[in-house]
């Protein structure tokens, strides 16, 4: 029998204005990075994890101003606790899925097999079973579009629509500080483009855009952070792997 673990979350302080929250008892390969950015007038939380334990209660000690929550996309490991928060935003292409708790697009439907028991090293409460897992609907979520701005008072993040991994995948970019929060658009691991809502052709266009992005700090949805050099390597690797040859001689 697996042990109950509380707190379910763990926080790493990157610097005074940036924290990374993770779920250490969930498998490392699928464990999301939840980014908390402290602003002057508001704080910003990017992604909300599985939703198996109250993220709102856990974060209470870190919050002293209004909180804006942005889901980088609707998949279960990024949107699970969205329903707990008041100001929630997601790209318009996945807005309905989050509002209704669509288990197919969220990838939480049991028959899809994305949340097996083996992925939990411990459980968040007595009686928890991965077979009963679901992501609760967030009907009050607000829709975002490319070019929208999330303003924290002393800094602002531009919404970049970057489809491919999913139709509503976004990144958040601060040009002045050259910070990029990439969600699952790019991270230092195997990128997924064969899911329910993935489109390889869209992903290739997205990757070409990222080659032009001026950033010295990439904070991804999974695994470690990296710099522009590594971003370029990851992007070119994906393009080289997925781009179809232009003619038979290039095969």
GUFIGU-195192 format. One line per 3 residues: their letters; for each residue x, y, z of N, C-alpha, C. Coordinates in Angstrom, 1 decimal. Atoms other than C-alpha are relative to their C-alpha. Layout:
N
a> X,Y,Z,X,Y,Z,X,Y,Z  ...
// end
This chain:
251
xxx> 0.8,-1.2,0.0,0.0,0.0,0.0,0.9,1.3,0.0  -0.8,-1.3,0.1,1.3,3.5,-0.9,-0.3,0.9,1.1  0.2,-0.9,-1.1,1.8,6.0,1.8,-0.6,1.3,-0.4
xxx> 0.6,-1.4,0.2,-0.2,9.3,2.1,1.1,1.0,0.2  -1.0,-1.1,-0.1,2.1,12.3,1.5,-0.6,1.4,0.0  0.4,-1.4,-0.1,1.3,15.8,2.6,1.1,0.8,0.7
xxx> 0.5,-0.7,1.2,2.3,18.4,1.6,0.3,-0.8,-1.2  -0.1,0.7,1.3,1.8,17.0,-1.9,1.0,0.7,-0.9  -0.8,-0.8,0.9,3.8,19.8,-3.4,1.4,0.3,0.6
xxx> -1.3,-0.5,-0.4,7.4,21.1,-3.2,0.3,1.2,-0.7  -0.3,-1.3,0.5,8.6,24.6,-3.8,1.5,0.2,-0.1  -1.4,-0.4,0.1,12.0,25.7,-5.2,0.0,1.5,-0.3
xxx> -0.1,-1.4,0.3,12.8,29.4,-4.9,1.2,0.2,-1.0  -1.1,-0.4,1.0,14.7,30.5,-8.0,0.6,1.3,0.3  -0.4,-1.3,-0.5,14.9,34.1,-6.9,-1.2,0.6,0.7
xxx> 1.1,-0.6,-0.8,12.8,36.5,-4.9,-1.4,0.1,-0.8  1.3,-0.2,0.7,10.2,36.9,-7.7,-0.4,-1.2,-0.8  0.3,1.2,0.9,10.2,33.4,-9.2,0.2,-1.3,0.8
xxx> 0.0,1.3,-0.7,9.3,30.0,-7.7,-0.5,-1.1,-1.0  0.5,1.2,0.7,8.9,26.5,-9.2,-0.6,-1.0,0.9  0.7,1.0,-0.8,6.3,24.2,-7.7,-0.1,-1.3,-0.8
xxx> 0.2,1.3,0.7,6.3,20.5,-8.5,-0.7,-0.9,0.9  0.6,1.1,-0.7,4.6,17.3,-7.4,0.9,-1.2,0.1  -1.1,0.9,0.0,7.5,15.2,-6.2,-0.4,-1.5,0.1
xxx> 0.4,1.4,-0.1,5.5,12.0,-5.6,-0.7,-0.5,-1.2  0.5,0.4,1.3,4.3,11.9,-9.2,1.2,-0.3,-0.9  -1.2,0.4,0.8,6.5,10.3,-11.8,0.7,1.2,-0.7
xxx> -0.9,-1.1,0.5,9.4,12.5,-12.9,-0.2,0.3,-1.5  0.1,-0.2,1.4,8.8,11.9,-16.6,-1.2,0.9,-0.4  1.3,-0.8,0.3,5.3,13.5,-16.5,-0.2,1.2,0.9
xxx> 0.2,-1.0,-1.0,5.8,15.9,-13.6,0.1,1.4,-0.6  -0.1,-1.4,0.6,5.0,19.5,-14.6,0.6,1.0,1.0  -0.5,-1.1,-0.7,6.7,22.6,-13.5,-1.1,1.1,0.0
xxx> 1.0,-1.1,-0.2,4.3,25.2,-12.1,0.7,1.2,0.4  -0.9,-1.2,-0.2,5.8,28.7,-12.2,-0.8,1.1,0.7  0.7,-1.1,-0.7,4.8,31.3,-9.7,0.9,1.3,-0.1
xxx> -0.7,-1.3,0.3,5.9,34.9,-10.7,-0.6,1.1,0.9  0.4,-1.0,-0.9,5.7,37.6,-8.1,0.1,1.4,-0.6  0.0,-1.3,0.6,4.7,41.0,-9.5,-0.4,1.1,1.0
xxx> 0.2,-1.1,-0.9,4.1,44.4,-8.0,-1.5,0.1,0.4  1.4,-0.1,-0.2,0.3,44.5,-8.4,-0.8,-1.3,0.1  0.6,1.4,0.1,-0.5,40.8,-9.0,1.1,-1.0,-0.2
xxx> -0.8,1.1,0.2,1.1,37.5,-9.0,-0.5,-0.9,-1.2  0.4,0.8,1.1,1.0,35.0,-11.9,0.5,-1.4,0.2  -0.3,1.4,-0.1,0.8,31.2,-11.7,-0.2,-0.6,-1.4
xxx> 0.0,0.7,1.3,1.6,29.3,-14.9,-0.2,-1.5,0.2  0.4,1.4,-0.1,-0.1,25.9,-14.9,-0.3,-0.4,1.5  0.5,0.3,-1.4,-1.7,24.1,-11.9,0.1,-1.5,0.3
xxx> -0.3,1.4,-0.4,-0.6,20.4,-12.0,-1.2,-0.9,-0.1  1.0,1.1,0.1,-2.8,17.3,-11.5,-1.3,0.4,0.6  1.3,-0.3,-0.7,-5.4,18.7,-9.1,-0.4,-1.0,1.0
xxx> 0.4,1.0,-1.0,-5.2,15.8,-6.7,0.1,0.4,1.4  -0.1,-0.6,-1.4,-4.4,18.0,-3.7,-0.2,1.5,-0.2  0.3,-1.4,0.2,-5.4,21.6,-3.1,1.3,0.9,-0.2
xxx> -1.1,-0.9,0.3,-2.9,23.9,-4.8,-0.2,1.4,0.6  0.3,-1.3,-0.5,-4.7,27.0,-3.6,0.4,0.1,1.5  -0.4,0.0,-1.4,-4.2,26.0,0.1,1.5,0.0,0.2
xxx> -1.5,0.1,-0.1,-0.6,25.1,-0.5,0.7,1.3,-0.3  -0.6,-1.2,0.4,0.2,28.4,-2.1,-0.3,1.2,0.9  0.4,-1.2,-0.8,-1.5,30.6,0.5,1.1,0.7,0.7
xxx> -1.1,-0.7,-0.8,1.7,31.3,2.4,0.9,0.8,-1.0  -0.8,-0.8,0.9,3.3,32.6,-0.8,-0.7,1.1,-0.6  0.8,-1.0,0.7,0.5,34.9,-1.9,-0.3,1.1,0.9
xxx> 0.3,-1.2,-0.8,0.0,38.4,-0.7,-0.7,1.1,-0.9  0.6,-0.9,0.9,-1.8,40.0,-3.7,-0.9,-0.9,-1.0  0.8,0.8,0.9,-4.3,39.0,-6.4,0.8,-0.9,-0.9
xxx> -0.7,1.0,0.8,-3.4,35.9,-8.4,-0.7,-0.2,-1.3  0.5,0.4,1.3,-3.8,35.4,-12.1,0.6,-1.4,-0.4  -0.4,1.4,0.3,-3.6,31.8,-13.3,-0.2,-0.2,-1.5
xxx> 0.0,0.3,1.4,-2.7,30.9,-16.9,0.3,-1.5,-0.2  -0.3,1.4,0.4,-2.9,27.3,-18.2,0.7,0.1,-1.4  -0.7,-0.1,1.2,-0.3,26.9,-20.9,-0.7,-0.9,-1.1
xxx> 0.9,0.8,0.9,-2.6,24.2,-22.4,-0.9,-0.8,0.9  1.1,0.7,-0.8,-5.5,22.0,-21.2,0.4,-1.3,0.5  -0.3,1.4,-0.4,-3.7,18.7,-20.6,0.0,-0.1,1.5
xxx> 0.3,0.2,-1.4,-4.4,17.2,-17.2,1.1,0.4,1.0  -1.1,-0.3,-0.9,-0.9,17.7,-15.7,0.3,1.5,0.1  -0.2,-1.5,0.0,-1.1,21.5,-16.4,-1.3,0.7,0.4
xxx> 1.3,-0.7,-0.2,-4.8,22.3,-15.8,-0.8,-0.6,1.2  0.8,0.7,-1.0,-5.9,20.0,-12.9,-0.5,0.8,1.1  0.5,-0.8,-1.1,-6.2,22.7,-10.2,-0.6,1.3,-0.4
xxx> 0.5,-1.3,0.5,-7.5,25.5,-12.4,-1.3,0.4,0.7  1.3,-0.3,-0.6,-11.0,25.2,-10.9,0.0,0.6,1.4  -0.1,-0.6,-1.3,-9.7,26.3,-7.5,0.1,1.5,0.0
xxx> -0.4,-1.4,0.0,-8.8,29.8,-8.6,-1.0,0.8,-0.7  1.1,-0.9,0.6,-10.9,32.8,-9.5,0.4,0.6,-1.3  -0.4,-0.5,1.2,-8.9,34.4,-12.3,0.8,-1.0,-0.8
xxx> -0.6,1.0,0.7,-8.1,31.7,-14.8,-0.1,0.3,-1.5  -0.1,-0.3,1.4,-7.0,32.1,-18.4,0.6,-1.2,-0.8  -0.5,1.0,0.9,-6.4,29.7,-21.3,-0.3,0.4,-1.4
xxx> 0.2,-0.4,1.4,-6.1,30.0,-25.1,-1.4,-0.4,-0.5  1.4,0.2,0.5,-9.5,30.3,-26.9,-0.2,-1.4,-0.7  0.2,1.3,0.6,-8.9,27.0,-28.8,-0.3,-1.1,1.0
xxx> 0.2,1.0,-1.0,-9.0,25.1,-25.6,-0.9,0.5,1.2  0.8,-0.6,-1.0,-11.3,27.3,-23.6,-1.2,-0.8,0.3  1.2,0.9,-0.3,-14.4,25.1,-24.0,0.4,-1.3,0.7
xxx> -0.5,1.3,-0.6,-12.4,22.0,-23.1,0.2,0.2,1.5  -0.3,-0.2,-1.4,-11.3,23.5,-19.8,-1.3,0.4,0.8  1.3,-0.4,-0.7,-14.8,25.1,-19.0,-0.9,-1.2,0.2
xxx> 0.9,1.2,-0.1,-16.5,21.7,-19.5,0.7,-1.2,0.6  -0.8,1.2,-0.5,-13.7,19.4,-18.2,0.0,-1.1,-1.0  0.0,1.0,1.0,-13.5,17.5,-21.5,1.1,-1.0,0.2
xxx> -1.1,1.0,-0.4,-11.7,14.3,-20.6,0.8,-0.5,-1.2  -0.8,0.5,1.2,-10.6,13.5,-24.2,1.1,1.0,-0.3  -1.1,-1.0,0.3,-8.8,16.8,-24.9,0.9,0.3,1.2
xxx> -0.8,-0.1,-1.2,-7.6,17.0,-21.3,0.9,-1.2,0.2  -0.7,1.2,-0.1,-6.3,13.5,-21.7,-0.1,-0.8,1.3  0.3,0.7,-1.3,-7.8,12.3,-18.4,-0.9,-1.2,-0.1
xxx> 0.9,1.1,0.1,-10.2,9.8,-19.8,0.7,-1.3,0.3  -0.7,1.2,-0.4,-9.4,6.4,-18.2,0.5,-0.9,-1.2  -0.3,0.8,1.1,-9.4,4.6,-21.6,1.2,0.4,-0.8
xxx> -1.3,-0.5,0.6,-6.5,6.8,-22.8,1.2,-0.5,0.7  -1.1,0.6,-0.7,-4.3,5.4,-20.1,1.2,0.9,0.4  -1.1,-1.0,-0.3,-2.3,8.6,-19.4,0.2,0.2,1.5
xxx> -0.2,-0.2,-1.4,-2.8,8.5,-15.6,-0.1,-1.4,0.7  0.0,1.4,-0.6,-1.9,4.9,-14.4,0.4,0.1,1.5  -0.4,0.1,-1.5,-1.5,3.9,-10.7,1.5,0.0,0.1
xxx> -1.4,0.1,-0.2,2.2,3.2,-11.3,0.7,1.4,0.0  -0.6,-1.3,0.1,2.9,6.9,-11.9,0.0,0.7,1.3  0.0,-0.6,-1.3,2.2,7.7,-8.3,0.9,-0.8,1.0
xxx> -0.9,0.7,-1.0,5.0,6.9,-5.8,-0.7,0.1,1.4  0.8,-0.1,-1.2,2.6,8.0,-3.0,-1.3,0.5,-0.4  1.4,-0.5,0.3,-1.0,9.1,-2.7,-0.2,1.3,0.8
xxx> 0.2,-1.3,-0.7,-2.3,12.6,-1.7,-1.0,-0.1,1.2  0.9,0.2,-1.1,-5.0,11.2,0.6,-0.5,-1.4,0.1  0.5,1.4,-0.2,-6.4,8.0,2.0,-1.2,-0.3,-0.9
xxx> 1.1,0.4,0.9,-8.6,6.2,-0.6,0.2,0.5,-1.4  -0.2,-0.5,1.3,-7.1,8.0,-3.6,0.3,-1.2,-0.9  -0.3,1.0,1.1,-7.1,5.9,-6.8,0.1,0.7,-1.3
xxx> -0.2,-0.6,1.4,-5.7,6.9,-10.2,-1.2,-0.4,-0.9  1.1,0.4,0.8,-8.6,4.9,-11.7,-1.2,0.9,0.1  1.1,-0.9,-0.2,-11.0,7.5,-10.4,0.4,1.5,-0.4
xxx> -0.5,-1.4,0.2,-8.9,10.5,-11.5,-0.8,0.7,-1.1  0.6,-0.8,1.0,-10.6,13.3,-13.3,0.4,1.5,0.2  -0.3,-1.4,-0.2,-10.0,17.0,-13.9,-1.4,0.8,0.0
xxx> 1.2,-0.7,-0.1,-12.8,19.2,-12.7,-0.2,1.2,-1.0  0.3,-1.1,1.0,-14.5,21.7,-15.1,0.4,1.3,0.7  -0.3,-1.3,-0.5,-13.5,25.3,-14.7,-0.8,1.0,-0.9
xxx> 0.9,-0.7,0.9,-16.5,27.1,-16.2,0.2,1.5,0.0  -0.2,-1.5,0.0,-15.4,30.6,-15.2,1.3,0.4,-0.7  -1.3,-0.3,0.7,-12.1,30.4,-17.2,-0.3,1.0,-1.1
xxx> 0.1,-1.0,1.1,-11.5,33.3,-19.6,0.9,-0.4,-1.1  -0.7,0.4,1.3,-10.3,32.9,-23.2,1.1,1.1,-0.3  -1.1,-0.9,0.5,-6.9,34.3,-24.4,0.2,-0.2,-1.5
xxx> -0.3,0.0,1.4,-5.8,35.1,-27.9,1.5,0.4,-0.1  -1.3,-0.4,0.3,-2.4,35.6,-29.5,0.2,1.5,0.1  -0.2,-1.5,-0.2,-1.0,39.0,-28.5,-0.6,0.6,1.2
xxx> 0.5,-0.5,-1.3,-2.9,39.4,-25.3,1.1,0.2,1.0  -1.0,-0.3,-0.9,-1.0,40.7,-22.4,-0.5,-0.3,1.5  0.2,0.2,-1.4,-0.9,39.5,-18.8,0.9,1.0,0.8
xxx> -0.7,-1.1,-0.7,0.0,42.6,-16.7,0.1,-0.2,1.5  -0.2,0.1,-1.5,1.5,42.3,-13.2,0.4,1.3,0.6  -0.4,-1.3,-0.5,2.2,46.0,-12.8,1.4,0.5,-0.3
xxx> -1.3,-0.3,0.2,5.9,46.0,-12.9,0.6,-0.8,-1.2  -0.4,0.7,1.2,6.2,43.6,-15.8,-1.3,-0.6,-0.7  1.1,0.6,0.8,4.0,42.1,-18.5,0.4,-1.1,-0.9
xxx> -0.4,1.1,0.8,3.9,38.9,-20.4,-1.0,-0.1,-1.2  0.8,0.1,1.2,2.7,38.6,-24.0,-0.3,-1.5,-0.3  0.4,1.4,0.4,0.7,35.5,-25.0,0.4,-0.3,-1.4
xxx> -0.4,0.4,1.4,2.2,33.7,-27.9,-0.7,-1.4,-0.2  0.7,1.2,0.3,-0.1,31.1,-29.5,1.0,-0.8,-0.8  -1.1,0.9,0.6,2.3,28.2,-30.4,-0.6,-1.4,-0.1
xxx> 0.6,1.4,0.1,0.2,25.2,-31.6,0.9,-1.0,-0.5  -0.7,1.1,0.4,1.4,21.8,-32.4,-0.1,-1.1,1.0  0.2,1.0,-1.1,1.6,19.9,-29.1,-1.5,-0.1,0.2
xxx> 1.4,0.0,-0.1,-2.0,20.9,-28.8,-0.5,1.3,-0.7  0.4,-1.1,0.9,-4.2,23.4,-30.7,0.0,1.3,0.8  0.1,-1.2,-0.8,-4.3,25.9,-27.8,1.3,0.2,0.8
xxx> -1.2,-0.2,-0.7,-0.7,25.6,-26.6,0.5,1.5,-0.1  -0.5,-1.4,0.0,0.8,29.0,-25.6,1.3,0.0,0.7  -1.1,-0.4,-0.8,4.0,30.5,-24.3,-0.2,1.4,0.5
xxx> 0.1,-1.3,-0.5,4.3,33.6,-22.2,1.4,0.7,-0.1  -1.3,-0.6,0.4,7.1,36.1,-23.2,0.1,1.4,0.6  -0.3,-1.3,-0.5,8.6,39.1,-21.4,1.2,0.5,-0.8
xxx> -1.1,-0.5,0.9,10.6,41.0,-24.0,1.1,0.8,0.7  -1.0,-0.8,-0.7,12.3,43.4,-21.6,1.0,-0.9,0.8  -0.9,0.9,-0.7,13.7,40.6,-19.5,0.4,-1.2,-0.8
xxx> -0.3,1.1,0.9,13.9,38.2,-22.4,-0.3,-1.4,0.8  0.5,1.3,-0.7,12.0,35.5,-20.3,-1.0,-0.6,-0.8  0.9,0.7,0.8,10.1,32.8,-22.0,-0.5,-1.2,0.8
xxx> 0.6,1.1,-0.7,7.7,30.4,-20.2,-0.7,-0.8,-1.1  0.3,0.7,1.3,7.2,27.7,-22.8,-1.1,-1.1,0.2  0.9,1.1,-0.1,4.7,25.2,-21.3,0.6,-1.3,-0.6
xxx> -0.5,1.2,0.7,4.9,22.0,-23.4,0.4,0.2,-1.4  -0.4,-0.3,1.4,5.8,23.8,-26.6,1.4,-0.5,-0.2  -1.4,0.5,0.1,9.5,23.1,-26.0,0.5,-0.2,1.4
xxx> -0.7,0.3,-1.3,11.3,21.4,-23.1,1.2,-0.9,-0.4  -1.2,0.8,0.3,14.6,19.4,-22.8,-0.3,-1.4,0.2  0.4,1.4,-0.1,13.1,16.0,-23.4,-0.8,-0.3,-1.3
xxx> 0.7,0.4,1.2,11.1,14.1,-26.0,-1.3,0.8,-0.1  1.2,-0.8,0.2,8.5,16.4,-27.4,-1.1,-0.8,-0.6  1.1,0.8,0.4,5.0,15.0,-28.0,-0.8,0.7,-1.0
xxx> 0.8,-0.6,1.1,3.2,15.6,-31.3,-0.9,-1.0,-0.6  0.9,1.0,0.5,1.0,12.5,-31.6,-1.2,-0.2,0.9  1.1,0.1,-1.0,-1.7,13.3,-29.0,-1.3,0.3,-0.7
xxx> 1.4,-0.1,0.5,-5.4,13.8,-29.4,-0.1,1.3,-0.9  0.1,-1.3,0.7,-5.0,17.5,-30.6,1.3,0.5,-0.6  -1.3,-0.4,0.6,-1.5,17.5,-32.0,0.0,0.1,-1.5
xxx> -0.1,-0.1,1.5,-0.6,18.6,-35.5,1.5,0.4,-0.3  -1.4,-0.2,0.2,3.0,18.2,-36.7,0.3,1.2,-0.9  -0.3,-1.2,0.9,2.7,20.8,-39.5,-0.1,1.3,0.8
xxx> 0.1,-1.2,-0.9,1.6,23.4,-36.9,1.2,0.1,0.9  -1.1,0.0,-0.9,4.4,22.4,-34.6,1.3,0.5,-0.8  -1.1,-0.5,0.8,6.9,23.0,-37.4,0.0,1.5,-0.2
xxx> 0.1,-1.5,0.2,5.6,26.5,-38.0,0.4,0.7,1.4  -0.3,-0.5,-1.3,5.8,27.1,-34.2,1.5,0.0,0.2  -1.4,0.1,-0.2,9.4,25.9,-34.1,0.8,1.0,-0.8
xxx> -0.7,-1.1,0.8,10.4,28.3,-36.9,-0.1,1.3,0.7  0.2,-1.2,-0.8,8.9,31.1,-34.8,1.0,0.1,1.2  -0.9,0.0,-1.2,11.0,30.0,-31.8,1.4,0.3,-0.3
xxx> -1.4,-0.3,0.4,14.2,30.3,-33.8,0.3,1.5,0.0  -0.2,-1.4,0.1,13.6,34.0,-34.0,-0.2,0.7,1.4  0.3,-0.6,-1.3,12.7,34.5,-30.3,1.3,0.4,0.8
xxx> -1.1,-0.5,-0.8,15.1,36.6,-28.3,-0.2,-0.3,1.5  0.2,0.3,-1.4,15.4,35.0,-24.9,1.3,-0.6,0.6  -1.1,0.5,-0.7,18.1,34.3,-22.4,-0.4,-1.0,1.1
xxx> 0.5,0.8,-1.1,15.9,32.3,-20.0,-1.3,-0.7,-0.4  1.2,0.8,0.3,13.5,29.5,-20.9,-0.4,-0.8,1.2  0.6,0.7,-1.1,11.3,28.1,-18.2,-1.1,-0.9,-0.5
xxx> 0.9,0.9,0.7,9.6,25.0,-19.6,-1.0,-0.7,1.0  1.0,0.7,-0.7,6.6,22.9,-18.5,0.5,-1.2,0.7  -0.6,1.3,-0.6,8.8,19.9,-17.7,1.5,0.1,0.0
xxx> -1.5,0.1,-0.1,12.4,19.2,-16.7,0.7,1.3,0.3  -0.9,-1.1,-0.4,15.2,21.7,-16.4,-0.2,1.2,-0.9  0.0,-1.2,0.8,15.4,25.3,-17.5,1.2,0.1,-0.9
xxx> -1.2,-0.1,0.9,17.8,26.3,-20.3,0.1,1.4,-0.6  -0.2,-1.3,0.6,19.2,29.2,-22.3,-0.3,-0.1,-1.5  0.3,-0.1,1.4,18.9,30.4,-25.9,0.8,-1.0,-0.8
xxx> -0.8,1.0,0.7,21.7,28.1,-27.1,-0.7,-1.3,0.0  0.7,1.3,-0.1,19.9,25.0,-25.9,-1.4,0.1,-0.6  1.2,-0.1,0.6,16.6,26.3,-27.1,0.2,-0.2,-1.5
xxx> -0.2,0.1,1.4,18.0,26.6,-30.6,0.3,-1.4,-0.4  -0.3,1.4,0.2,19.4,23.1,-30.4,-1.2,-0.9,0.0  1.2,0.8,-0.1,16.1,21.6,-29.3,-0.9,0.2,-1.2
xxx> 0.8,-0.4,1.1,14.2,23.5,-32.0,0.5,-0.6,-1.3  -0.6,0.5,1.3,16.5,22.5,-34.8,-0.1,-1.5,0.0  0.1,1.5,-0.1,16.5,18.9,-33.6,-1.4,-0.5,-0.4
xxx> 1.4,0.3,0.3,12.7,18.8,-33.8,-0.2,0.2,-1.5  0.2,-0.3,1.5,12.7,20.4,-37.3,0.6,-1.0,-0.8  -0.7,0.9,0.8,15.3,18.1,-38.6,-0.6,-1.4,0.0
xxx> 0.7,1.4,-0.1,13.4,15.0,-37.3,-1.3,0.0,-0.7  1.3,0.0,0.4,10.0,16.0,-38.4,-0.3,0.6,-1.4  0.2,-0.7,1.3,10.4,18.1,-41.6,0.1,-1.0,-1.1
xxx> -0.1,0.9,1.2,9.5,16.1,-44.7,0.9,0.5,-1.0  -1.0,-0.4,1.0,12.1,16.1,-47.4,-0.8,0.7,-1.2  0.6,-0.8,1.1,11.4,18.5,-50.3,0.0,-0.8,-1.3
xxx> 0.0,0.8,1.2,12.3,15.9,-53.0,0.6,-1.3,0.4  -0.5,1.3,-0.3,13.3,12.2,-53.2,1.5,0.0,0.3  -1.4,0.0,-0.2,17.0,13.1,-53.3,0.4,0.4,1.4
xx> -0.3,-0.5,-1.4,16.8,14.6,-49.8,-0.4,-1.1,1.0  0.4,1.0,-1.0,15.4,11.4,-48.2,1.3,-0.7,0.5
// end
